[in-house]
Amino acid sequence: MLTRVNDLDTHFTLCGEGEPVVLLHGWGTSAESLGGIAKALEDQFRVFAIDLPGFGWTPPPPVTWGTREYAAHVEAFMESKGIAFANLLGHSFGGRIALALAAQNPHGVRRLVLVASAGIRANLRPRYYLKIGAAKLAKRVFSCPIWGRLGERILSMVHRRVGSRDYRNAGQMRRTLVRVVNEDLRDILSSVQAPTLIIWGDRDLEVSRSSMEIIAGGIRGSQLEIMEGAGHFPFVDMPERFGKLVRDFLCRGGR
């Protein structure tokens, strides 16, 4: 399905009936990646899964966006569907967006589920800054037209050596990726009022346990659930346990 939001044709899926749940996927994936979660909830909830701008069938934003621009887009999507408040579930990058939306519009979020959520910037080692400095220097030198295709090949090699997998594959979304991964959201955690469930797999190689503990410590009354044996996609690794955790949490009475 398509709906026009902020001049972007935003693709989404819809299933089930009942109280609304909005699913937000991680970087480099799409609403399709959360299909198992939607199926687990559709018997009790009306489940929306959005292709965020730049992913799936939704075109990229017209300019470089940060987390708050994505959160505003999701909020506008909810308004376009007549959703006054909803439960939010965000995975990884989607968790970052869900956090921002819950902080800036506390009355619009009933319950919040964060799955291996991004949003806490790690303490970076000096080696990281050396690599970034080398990459910036290489770009300054080898972007000059006099280098031609040789310069392009050298820059491509530098990106492969220095950049993460997401960075290498980001294409036209690279500037947005750089912007969002450098945003630290710990200052907004205390503004989140919705009851919050945080789920993390102890084999997650993308997001650290310490980041999850910072989020849990910053959101008053939040619950941190560690899924032993699960990785960065606990809803894929352990779908039944994950589905029960989320259903039980969303079905609790009150806010």
Secondary structure, 3 states (H helix, E strand, C coil): CEEEECCEEEEEEEECCCEEEEEECCCCCCHHHHHHHHHHHCCCEEEEEECCCCCCCCCCCCCCCCHHHHHHHHHHHHHHCCCCCEEEEEECHHHHHHHHHHHHCHHHEEEEEEECCCCCCCCCCHHHHHHHHHHHHHHHHHCCHHHHHHHHHHHHHHHHHHCCHHHHHCHHHHHHHHHHHCCCCHHHHHHCCCCEEEEEECCCCCCCHHHHHHHHHHCCCCEEEEECCCCCCHHHHCHHHHHHHHHHHHCCCCC
